[in-house]
Amino acid sequence: MDKHIQITKPNYKRIYSDILLKKYPEKKDEMISLLEKQNFSGLDVIWLNEKIFGSDSPRHRSYHKSDILQILDYQKKHSLNNSQLANHFKISRNTITKWKKTFVVW
């Protein structure tokens, strides 16, 4: 009874294009470069959300491993501590600490 469940990502390009076309056509020009990307990362989705709808609540966000590694790489690249990174991405400091324990080999 080995069933393989295939998890598919939403088509963010189509979702955000439709939102911009129907509700915010004035913002479409500034988002066009990002909407032309083939694959959206979690960070791209967060960025688009903030640019279209303004500041949003960080509740109910989920991150894939690749997104987490990008965020931790951003921290290293910009020499940020956990608090600064948490403020930048609107994530709990405890979440960042947990991610570092899980994904970063000391």
Helices and strands as residue ranges (DSSP letters): H 12-22, G 25-27, H 28-35, H 42-53, H 65-77, H 82-89, H 93-103
